[in-house]
Amino acid sequence: MQKNKVILLLSGGIDSTTLLAKLKAEGKEVIAISFFYEQKHAIELEYAKENAKKYNVLEHRTIQLDSQLFSSSALVNNNEKLSTYENGIKPEGQENAYVPYRNLVFLSLALSLAETKNINDIYVAFNNDDSINFWDCTSTFLSQINTISGTSKTKIHAPLINLSKKEVVRLAKKINVNLEETISCYQPTDNNECGKCLSCLVKNDALNRQ
């Protein structure tokens, strides 16, 4: 196994960009993978591409998936409106931006690539706020998929999983991540975040509490 090489699931958001910067600061050689599935926030891939260049990853792959796999999600289905929260109150339980088994699909593909490239460490940027509304971002989910992947000696790491979004933002600033070069919105217009979706709500709350 190549101990210094790792695979990172990279979106264009704060969490995965912060994790990318953290891994590079720790001397890791990063292979980044992103996913296109006709998501409403596909512009995130442009931010992922730029940050992959900025942090000099070994390789950045964008994997295309059939969007019909996820058509029940408001994040993909153009006939479904994403929930918005203009009152600033965060929802509890599963949110309609949830994409069915998305992280299991993503990580399965990452595991395939890891075994192909003889890499034994995969990183994801789950944070504690994610676990409130998305079951596939929880410690339980991570533990269960690591039970499966353990048979190949490949481990999935989520070093931000116990951090709130506020704490992730604090870490980002500490390691000089330019938050202006990230996007955290489920339905942006060009480069403009909507300010009303769950992702915007969590981000803005974190920024305002620094």
BATI-630951 format. One record per residue (C-alpha): residue number from 1; residue in three letters; x, z, y. Coordinates in nm, 3 decimals, decimal comma, padded with zeros to 5 digits. Example, Ala and Ser with C-alpha at 12.3 -4.5 7.8 and 13.67 -1.06 7.14 Angstrom:
residues 2
@pos = 1 | code = ALA | c1 = 01,230 | c3 = 00,780 | c2 = -00,450;
@pos = 2 | code = SER | c1 = 01,367 | c3 = 00,714 | c2 = -00,106;
***
This chain:
residues 210
@pos = 1 | code = MET | c1 = 00,000 | c3 = 00,000 | c2 = 00,000;
@pos = 2 | code = GLN | c1 = 00,110 | c3 = -00,071 | c2 = 00,357;
@pos = 3 | code = LYS | c1 = 00,098 | c3 = 00,275 | c2 = 00,509;
@pos = 4 | code = ASN | c1 = 00,138 | c3 = 00,179 | c2 = 00,875;
@pos = 5 | code = LYS | c1 = -00,117 | c3 = -00,104 | c2 = 00,869;
@pos = 6 | code = VAL | c1 = -00,482 | c3 = -00,018 | c2 = 00,921;
@pos = 7 | code = ILE | c1 = -00,811 | c3 = -00,199 | c2 = 00,962;
@pos = 8 | code = LEU | c1 = -01,038 | c3 = -00,111 | c2 = 01,255;
@pos = 9 | code = LEU | c1 = -01,401 | c3 = -00,209 | c2 = 01,308;
@pos = 10 | code = LEU | c1 = -01,389 | c3 = -00,319 | c2 = 01,671;
@pos = 11 | code = SER | c1 = -01,685 | c3 = -00,375 | c2 = 01,902;
@pos = 12 | code = GLY | c1 = -01,659 | c3 = -00,406 | c2 = 02,278;
@pos = 13 | code = GLY | c1 = -01,780 | c3 = -00,053 | c2 = 02,342;
@pos = 14 | code = ILE | c1 = -01,615 | c3 = 00,268 | c2 = 02,458;
@pos = 15 | code = ASP | c1 = -01,580 | c3 = 00,430 | c2 = 02,117;
@pos = 16 | code = SER | c1 = -01,400 | c3 = 00,160 | c2 = 01,921;
@pos = 17 | code = THR | c1 = -01,186 | c3 = 00,059 | c2 = 02,219;
@pos = 18 | code = THR | c1 = -01,079 | c3 = 00,421 | c2 = 02,264;
@pos = 19 | code = LEU | c1 = -01,002 | c3 = 00,445 | c2 = 01,894;
@pos = 20 | code = LEU | c1 = -00,799 | c3 = 00,124 | c2 = 01,914;
@pos = 21 | code = ALA | c1 = -00,592 | c3 = 00,269 | c2 = 02,199;
@pos = 22 | code = LYS | c1 = -00,548 | c3 = 00,594 | c2 = 02,004;
@pos = 23 | code = LEU | c1 = -00,429 | c3 = 00,415 | c2 = 01,691;
@pos = 24 | code = LYS | c1 = -00,183 | c3 = 00,204 | c2 = 01,886;
@pos = 25 | code = ALA | c1 = -00,049 | c3 = 00,515 | c2 = 02,061;
@pos = 26 | code = GLU | c1 = 00,008 | c3 = 00,663 | c2 = 01,717;
@pos = 27 | code = GLY | c1 = 00,214 | c3 = 00,361 | c2 = 01,619;
@pos = 28 | code = LYS | c1 = -00,037 | c3 = 00,198 | c2 = 01,387;
@pos = 29 | code = GLU | c1 = -00,037 | c3 = -00,175 | c2 = 01,322;
@pos = 30 | code = VAL | c1 = -00,401 | c3 = -00,273 | c2 = 01,360;
@pos = 31 | code = ILE | c1 = -00,603 | c3 = -00,551 | c2 = 01,206;
@pos = 32 | code = ALA | c1 = -00,932 | c3 = -00,558 | c2 = 01,398;
@pos = 33 | code = ILE | c1 = -01,257 | c3 = -00,700 | c2 = 01,266;
@pos = 34 | code = SER | c1 = -01,575 | c3 = -00,767 | c2 = 01,461;
@pos = 35 | code = PHE | c1 = -01,911 | c3 = -00,907 | c2 = 01,354;
@pos = 36 | code = PHE | c1 = -02,149 | c3 = -01,167 | c2 = 01,492;
@pos = 37 | code = TYR | c1 = -02,507 | c3 = -01,152 | c2 = 01,366;
@pos = 38 | code = GLU | c1 = -02,692 | c3 = -01,292 | c2 = 01,668;
@pos = 39 | code = GLN | c1 = -02,714 | c3 = -00,943 | c2 = 01,816;
@pos = 40 | code = LYS | c1 = -02,864 | c3 = -00,920 | c2 = 02,164;
@pos = 41 | code = HIS | c1 = -02,541 | c3 = -00,770 | c2 = 02,290;
@pos = 42 | code = ALA | c1 = -02,317 | c3 = -01,040 | c2 = 02,144;
@pos = 43 | code = ILE | c1 = -02,121 | c3 = -01,039 | c2 = 02,468;
@pos = 44 | code = GLU | c1 = -01,952 | c3 = -00,732 | c2 = 02,319;
@pos = 45 | code = LEU | c1 = -01,743 | c3 = -00,974 | c2 = 02,115;
@pos = 46 | code = GLU | c1 = -01,579 | c3 = -01,108 | c2 = 02,430;
@pos = 47 | code = TYR | c1 = -01,477 | c3 = -00,755 | c2 = 02,525;
@pos = 48 | code = ALA | c1 = -01,353 | c3 = -00,693 | c2 = 02,172;
@pos = 49 | code = LYS | c1 = -01,146 | c3 = -01,011 | c2 = 02,188;
@pos = 50 | code = GLU | c1 = -00,988 | c3 = -00,913 | c2 = 02,519;
@pos = 51 | code = ASN | c1 = -00,908 | c3 = -00,560 | c2 = 02,406;
@pos = 52 | code = ALA | c1 = -00,762 | c3 = -00,690 | c2 = 02,082;
@pos = 53 | code = LYS | c1 = -00,524 | c3 = -00,899 | c2 = 02,293;
@pos = 54 | code = LYS | c1 = -00,454 | c3 = -00,616 | c2 = 02,536;
@pos = 55 | code = TYR | c1 = -00,355 | c3 = -00,376 | c2 = 02,260;
@pos = 56 | code = ASN | c1 = -00,164 | c3 = -00,641 | c2 = 02,070;
@pos = 57 | code = VAL | c1 = -00,337 | c3 = -00,616 | c2 = 01,734;
@pos = 58 | code = LEU | c1 = -00,180 | c3 = -00,795 | c2 = 01,440;
@pos = 59 | code = GLU | c1 = -00,494 | c3 = -00,996 | c2 = 01,379;
@pos = 60 | code = HIS | c1 = -00,850 | c3 = -01,004 | c2 = 01,510;
@pos = 61 | code = ARG | c1 = -01,121 | c3 = -01,156 | c2 = 01,293;
@pos = 62 | code = THR | c1 = -01,483 | c3 = -01,212 | c2 = 01,390;
@pos = 63 | code = ILE | c1 = -01,701 | c3 = -01,235 | c2 = 01,080;
@pos = 64 | code = GLN | c1 = -02,033 | c3 = -01,417 | c2 = 01,107;
@pos = 65 | code = LEU | c1 = -02,331 | c3 = -01,279 | c2 = 00,916;
@pos = 66 | code = ASP | c1 = -02,678 | c3 = -01,420 | c2 = 00,854;
@pos = 67 | code = SER | c1 = -02,900 | c3 = -01,259 | c2 = 01,118;
@pos = 68 | code = GLN | c1 = -03,200 | c3 = -01,281 | c2 = 00,885;
@pos = 69 | code = LEU | c1 = -03,050 | c3 = -00,991 | c2 = 00,695;
@pos = 70 | code = PHE | c1 = -03,123 | c3 = -00,773 | c2 = 00,997;
@pos = 71 | code = SER | c1 = -03,439 | c3 = -00,932 | c2 = 01,138;
@pos = 72 | code = SER | c1 = -03,638 | c3 = -00,607 | c2 = 01,126;
@pos = 73 | code = SER | c1 = -03,413 | c3 = -00,463 | c2 = 01,396;
@pos = 74 | code = ALA | c1 = -03,503 | c3 = -00,492 | c2 = 01,763;
@pos = 75 | code = LEU | c1 = -03,130 | c3 = -00,539 | c2 = 01,824;
@pos = 76 | code = VAL | c1 = -03,156 | c3 = -00,877 | c2 = 01,650;
@pos = 77 | code = ASN | c1 = -03,519 | c3 = -00,987 | c2 = 01,651;
@pos = 78 | code = ASN | c1 = -03,610 | c3 = -01,155 | c2 = 01,980;
@pos = 79 | code = ASN | c1 = -03,978 | c3 = -01,084 | c2 = 01,916;
@pos = 80 | code = GLU | c1 = -03,914 | c3 = -00,710 | c2 = 01,917;
@pos = 81 | code = LYS | c1 = -03,846 | c3 = -00,518 | c2 = 02,235;
@pos = 82 | code = LEU | c1 = -03,574 | c3 = -00,256 | c2 = 02,235;
@pos = 83 | code = SER | c1 = -03,687 | c3 = 00,092 | c2 = 02,326;
@pos = 84 | code = THR | c1 = -03,599 | c3 = 00,199 | c2 = 02,678;
@pos = 85 | code = TYR | c1 = -03,576 | c3 = 00,545 | c2 = 02,829;
@pos = 86 | code = GLU | c1 = -03,624 | c3 = 00,540 | c2 = 03,203;
@pos = 87 | code = ASN | c1 = -03,709 | c3 = 00,910 | c2 = 03,205;
@pos = 88 | code = GLY | c1 = -03,361 | c3 = 00,996 | c2 = 03,077;
@pos = 89 | code = ILE | c1 = -03,492 | c3 = 01,188 | c2 = 02,775;
@pos = 90 | code = LYS | c1 = -03,299 | c3 = 01,106 | c2 = 02,459;
@pos = 91 | code = PRO | c1 = -03,505 | c3 = 01,023 | c2 = 02,148;
@pos = 92 | code = GLU | c1 = -03,483 | c3 = 01,211 | c2 = 01,822;
@pos = 93 | code = GLY | c1 = -03,477 | c3 = 01,038 | c2 = 01,486;
@pos = 94 | code = GLN | c1 = -03,421 | c3 = 00,675 | c2 = 01,400;
@pos = 95 | code = GLU | c1 = -03,426 | c3 = 00,439 | c2 = 01,696;
@pos = 96 | code = ASN | c1 = -03,548 | c3 = 00,079 | c2 = 01,682;
@pos = 97 | code = ALA | c1 = -03,198 | c3 = -00,050 | c2 = 01,760;
@pos = 98 | code = TYR | c1 = -03,111 | c3 = 00,061 | c2 = 01,407;
@pos = 99 | code = VAL | c1 = -02,983 | c3 = -00,234 | c2 = 01,200;
@pos = 100 | code = PRO | c1 = -03,065 | c3 = -00,199 | c2 = 00,828;
@pos = 101 | code = TYR | c1 = -02,756 | c3 = -00,087 | c2 = 00,636;
@pos = 102 | code = ARG | c1 = -02,535 | c3 = -00,250 | c2 = 00,899;
@pos = 103 | code = ASN | c1 = -02,248 | c3 = -00,006 | c2 = 00,863;
@pos = 104 | code = LEU | c1 = -02,259 | c3 = -00,028 | c2 = 00,486;
@pos = 105 | code = VAL | c1 = -02,238 | c3 = -00,409 | c2 = 00,513;
@pos = 106 | code = PHE | c1 = -01,957 | c3 = -00,389 | c2 = 00,769;
@pos = 107 | code = LEU | c1 = -01,758 | c3 = -00,138 | c2 = 00,570;
@pos = 108 | code = SER | c1 = -01,807 | c3 = -00,324 | c2 = 00,242;
@pos = 109 | code = LEU | c1 = -01,649 | c3 = -00,630 | c2 = 00,401;
@pos = 110 | code = ALA | c1 = -01,374 | c3 = -00,417 | c2 = 00,552;
@pos = 111 | code = LEU | c1 = -01,304 | c3 = -00,271 | c2 = 00,207;
@pos = 112 | code = SER | c1 = -01,280 | c3 = -00,620 | c2 = 00,061;
@pos = 113 | code = LEU | c1 = -01,029 | c3 = -00,718 | c2 = 00,328;
@pos = 114 | code = ALA | c1 = -00,835 | c3 = -00,394 | c2 = 00,280;
@pos = 115 | code = GLU | c1 = -00,796 | c3 = -00,451 | c2 = -00,092;
@pos = 116 | code = THR | c1 = -00,702 | c3 = -00,815 | c2 = -00,035;
@pos = 117 | code = LYS | c1 = -00,434 | c3 = -00,717 | c2 = 00,216;
@pos = 118 | code = ASN | c1 = -00,319 | c3 = -00,409 | c2 = 00,025;
@pos = 119 | code = ILE | c1 = -00,419 | c3 = -00,172 | c2 = 00,308;
@pos = 120 | code = ASN | c1 = -00,549 | c3 = 00,174 | c2 = 00,231;
@pos = 121 | code = ASP | c1 = -00,684 | c3 = 00,296 | c2 = 00,566;
@pos = 122 | code = ILE | c1 = -00,995 | c3 = 00,175 | c2 = 00,749;
@pos = 123 | code = TYR | c1 = -01,109 | c3 = 00,321 | c2 = 01,081;
@pos = 124 | code = VAL | c1 = -01,456 | c3 = 00,336 | c2 = 01,236;
@pos = 125 | code = ALA | c1 = -01,551 | c3 = 00,483 | c2 = 01,573;
@pos = 126 | code = PHE | c1 = -01,859 | c3 = 00,688 | c2 = 01,485;
@pos = 127 | code = ASN | c1 = -01,921 | c3 = 00,976 | c2 = 01,727;
@pos = 128 | code = ASN | c1 = -02,143 | c3 = 01,280 | c2 = 01,699;
@pos = 129 | code = ASP | c1 = -02,412 | c3 = 01,141 | c2 = 01,929;
@pos = 130 | code = ASP | c1 = -02,452 | c3 = 00,838 | c2 = 01,698;
@pos = 131 | code = SER | c1 = -02,556 | c3 = 01,060 | c2 = 01,409;
@pos = 132 | code = ILE | c1 = -02,870 | c3 = 01,175 | c2 = 01,593;
@pos = 133 | code = ASN | c1 = -03,041 | c3 = 00,836 | c2 = 01,574;
@pos = 134 | code = PHE | c1 = -02,849 | c3 = 00,640 | c2 = 01,309;
@pos = 135 | code = TRP | c1 = -02,815 | c3 = 00,779 | c2 = 00,958;
@pos = 136 | code = ASP | c1 = -02,531 | c3 = 00,539 | c2 = 00,875;
@pos = 137 | code = CYS | c1 = -02,307 | c3 = 00,704 | c2 = 01,135;
@pos = 138 | code = THR | c1 = -02,323 | c3 = 01,051 | c2 = 00,983;
@pos = 139 | code = SER | c1 = -02,060 | c3 = 01,257 | c2 = 00,804;
@pos = 140 | code = THR | c1 = -02,277 | c3 = 01,244 | c2 = 00,492;
@pos = 141 | code = PHE | c1 = -02,279 | c3 = 00,864 | c2 = 00,494;
@pos = 142 | code = LEU | c1 = -01,903 | c3 = 00,855 | c2 = 00,547;
@pos = 143 | code = SER | c1 = -01,843 | c3 = 01,102 | c2 = 00,265;
@pos = 144 | code = GLN | c1 = -02,058 | c3 = 00,905 | c2 = 00,023;
@pos = 145 | code = ILE | c1 = -01,896 | c3 = 00,570 | c2 = 00,093;
@pos = 146 | code = ASN | c1 = -01,553 | c3 = 00,733 | c2 = 00,062;
@pos = 147 | code = THR | c1 = -01,654 | c3 = 00,856 | c2 = -00,282;
@pos = 148 | code = ILE | c1 = -01,704 | c3 = 00,493 | c2 = -00,380;
@pos = 149 | code = SER | c1 = -01,397 | c3 = 00,356 | c2 = -00,204;
@pos = 150 | code = GLY | c1 = -01,182 | c3 = 00,634 | c2 = -00,345;
@pos = 151 | code = THR | c1 = -01,166 | c3 = 00,452 | c2 = -00,676;
@pos = 152 | code = SER | c1 = -00,944 | c3 = 00,195 | c2 = -00,503;
@pos = 153 | code = LYS | c1 = -00,749 | c3 = 00,458 | c2 = -00,306;
@pos = 154 | code = THR | c1 = -00,882 | c3 = 00,316 | c2 = 00,019;
@pos = 155 | code = LYS | c1 = -01,011 | c3 = 00,571 | c2 = 00,268;
@pos = 156 | code = ILE | c1 = -01,241 | c3 = 00,527 | c2 = 00,565;
@pos = 157 | code = HIS | c1 = -01,155 | c3 = 00,745 | c2 = 00,863;
@pos = 158 | code = ALA | c1 = -01,376 | c3 = 00,838 | c2 = 01,157;
@pos = 159 | code = PRO | c1 = -01,155 | c3 = 01,053 | c2 = 01,383;
@pos = 160 | code = LEU | c1 = -01,415 | c3 = 01,063 | c2 = 01,663;
@pos = 161 | code = ILE | c1 = -01,706 | c3 = 01,170 | c2 = 01,443;
@pos = 162 | code = ASN | c1 = -01,712 | c3 = 01,530 | c2 = 01,568;
@pos = 163 | code = LEU | c1 = -01,681 | c3 = 01,430 | c2 = 01,933;
@pos = 164 | code = SER | c1 = -01,975 | c3 = 01,382 | c2 = 02,167;
@pos = 165 | code = LYS | c1 = -01,982 | c3 = 01,069 | c2 = 02,384;
@pos = 166 | code = LYS | c1 = -01,873 | c3 = 01,289 | c2 = 02,674;
@pos = 167 | code = GLU | c1 = -01,568 | c3 = 01,398 | c2 = 02,476;
@pos = 168 | code = VAL | c1 = -01,492 | c3 = 01,038 | c2 = 02,378;
@pos = 169 | code = VAL | c1 = -01,499 | c3 = 00,940 | c2 = 02,746;
@pos = 170 | code = ARG | c1 = -01,267 | c3 = 01,230 | c2 = 02,822;
@pos = 171 | code = LEU | c1 = -01,027 | c3 = 01,111 | c2 = 02,551;
@pos = 172 | code = ALA | c1 = -01,047 | c3 = 00,754 | c2 = 02,681;
@pos = 173 | code = LYS | c1 = -00,944 | c3 = 00,867 | c2 = 03,026;
@pos = 174 | code = LYS | c1 = -00,663 | c3 = 01,082 | c2 = 02,885;
@pos = 175 | code = ILE | c1 = -00,506 | c3 = 00,784 | c2 = 02,706;
@pos = 176 | code = ASN | c1 = -00,573 | c3 = 00,547 | c2 = 02,998;
@pos = 177 | code = VAL | c1 = -00,845 | c3 = 00,330 | c2 = 02,848;
@pos = 178 | code = ASN | c1 = -01,002 | c3 = 00,116 | c2 = 03,120;
@pos = 179 | code = LEU | c1 = -01,372 | c3 = 00,181 | c2 = 03,068;
@pos = 180 | code = GLU | c1 = -01,452 | c3 = -00,113 | c2 = 03,297;
@pos = 181 | code = GLU | c1 = -01,317 | c3 = -00,334 | c2 = 03,019;
@pos = 182 | code = THR | c1 = -01,579 | c3 = -00,212 | c2 = 02,772;
@pos = 183 | code = ILE | c1 = -01,953 | c3 = -00,269 | c2 = 02,746;
@pos = 184 | code = SER | c1 = -02,208 | c3 = -00,026 | c2 = 02,604;
@pos = 185 | code = CYS | c1 = -02,553 | c3 = -00,178 | c2 = 02,626;
@pos = 186 | code = TYR | c1 = -02,796 | c3 = -00,315 | c2 = 02,368;
@pos = 187 | code = GLN | c1 = -02,940 | c3 = -00,579 | c2 = 02,599;
@pos = 188 | code = PRO | c1 = -02,698 | c3 = -00,670 | c2 = 02,878;
@pos = 189 | code = THR | c1 = -02,755 | c3 = -00,963 | c2 = 03,112;
@pos = 190 | code = ASP | c1 = -02,422 | c3 = -01,139 | c2 = 03,138;
@pos = 191 | code = ASN | c1 = -02,184 | c3 = -00,848 | c2 = 03,208;
@pos = 192 | code = ASN | c1 = -02,453 | c3 = -00,621 | c2 = 03,353;
@pos = 193 | code = GLU | c1 = -02,574 | c3 = -00,327 | c2 = 03,149;
@pos = 194 | code = CYS | c1 = -02,949 | c3 = -00,262 | c2 = 03,156;
@pos = 195 | code = GLY | c1 = -02,917 | c3 = 00,111 | c2 = 03,219;
@pos = 196 | code = LYS | c1 = -03,234 | c3 = 00,183 | c2 = 03,018;
@pos = 197 | code = CYS | c1 = -03,152 | c3 = 00,143 | c2 = 02,648;
@pos = 198 | code = LEU | c1 = -03,033 | c3 = 00,431 | c2 = 02,432;
@pos = 199 | code = SER | c1 = -02,671 | c3 = 00,322 | c2 = 02,448;
@pos = 200 | code = CYS | c1 = -02,677 | c3 = 00,307 | c2 = 02,827;
@pos = 201 | code = LEU | c1 = -02,854 | c3 = 00,643 | c2 = 02,842;
@pos = 202 | code = VAL | c1 = -02,589 | c3 = 00,814 | c2 = 02,628;
@pos = 203 | code = LYS | c1 = -02,304 | c3 = 00,647 | c2 = 02,816;
@pos = 204 | code = ASN | c1 = -02,435 | c3 = 00,730 | c2 = 03,162;
@pos = 205 | code = ASP | c1 = -02,505 | c3 = 01,088 | c2 = 03,061;
@pos = 206 | code = ALA | c1 = -02,146 | c3 = 01,121 | c2 = 02,935;
@pos = 207 | code = LEU | c1 = -01,998 | c3 = 00,970 | c2 = 03,252;
@pos = 208 | code = ASN | c1 = -02,210 | c3 = 01,187 | c2 = 03,480;
@pos = 209 | code = ARG | c1 = -02,107 | c3 = 01,507 | c2 = 03,302;
@pos = 210 | code = GLN | c1 = -01,732 | c3 = 01,461 | c2 = 03,336;
***
